[in-house]
Amino acid sequence: MDKIAVIIPAYNEETSIAAVVADVHKASRESGLHYWPVVVNDCSKDRTGQIIAALECTAIQLPINLGIGGAVQTGFKYALLNGYTHAVQVDGDGQHPPGELKKLYQKMKAEGIDVMIGSRFVEGEGRGFQSSLMRRLGINYFKRLNKLLVGVVVHDSTSGLRMHNIKALQVVSDYYPDEYPEPEAVILYVKNGLKIGEVQVEMLERQGGVSSIDGVRSVYYMAKVTMAVLFTFIRLTFR
Amino acid sequence: MPIIQILAIAASLLFLLYIGRQIIKGKLREEYSFVWIFSTVVLLIFSFWRDGLEIVAHTLGVYQAPNLVFTAAIFIILVYLLHLSKVASRLHQQNKTLSQELALLKEKVERSLKGNK
């Protein structure tokens, strides 16, 4: 039976992390699939570290703050080293309901896909949480940029809800961007010959914590990710 | 010998001495010290050889000798800063890999300790 590591990067998520871990176990029982929560504490300043040490999960405590990409990559490495066949990233703030993971797993198995992205926009305007207009404009921009560069359409390229099989895990544990990794990783997948799929999922509004992207930072986000996408594209095209 | 020349020579020598001491004490790696030793030696040469700057500037076709100093110095500083940015990037990458390995090992150790209890 396939073992699926559910990687939960957590930075100051003391209010929501226990619920997310419990949801993973609940989803595992209900779906009959083998999920195991792997929480990566990215050197939180609150009690996240102590909380996850007492929970029924794998608790990885980073000694310094690596940013979301570095934390998730630690989880990928863990999954690869410990005999998991799949690893999926689920945010620690409760935006990604683990109940939706089954959809990702089934579709990627059925269609022979290496990376399955849980998306809010595949079937046009989906249900559930859709996020702000600004964010959707940004998502649309990355969709066009990715399509232009690698010819693959990803409707929700900022979605962190992604399930990787072993082939994909080998790629991302070798290199994964530090900051705002999601749009850049799409280039990484395609250029390494991985097959990407997308499936409609319902997301929730975050249950705790604050978004890392707001106001001025969204401008920095766009510029930084655009640069990263272009450089990754150039690096992988001419290697 | 004018006072400024004596001061310049003394300052350059002291700087050279200081760099040497830092290397001996292991506080400065040799690979980074080359650029410092080199620039101090250049300073020292021009401290002794007062007309040197005018001559070099004239040879290169620079009308105002100080302009040559500024242009050359700023260029060298920029190149060195770029080098330091590269060093910082490499250290960042190494730091990341190290802390990931450390966290994974820690998890393994703690798991096996729990298992043996």
Interface residues (C-beta under 8 A of the other chain):
Chain A: V40 T58 A59 I60 Q61 L62 P63 I64 L66 G70 Q73 T74 K77 Y78 L81 D178
Chain B: N95 K96 S99 Q100 L102 A103 L104 K106 E107 E110 R111
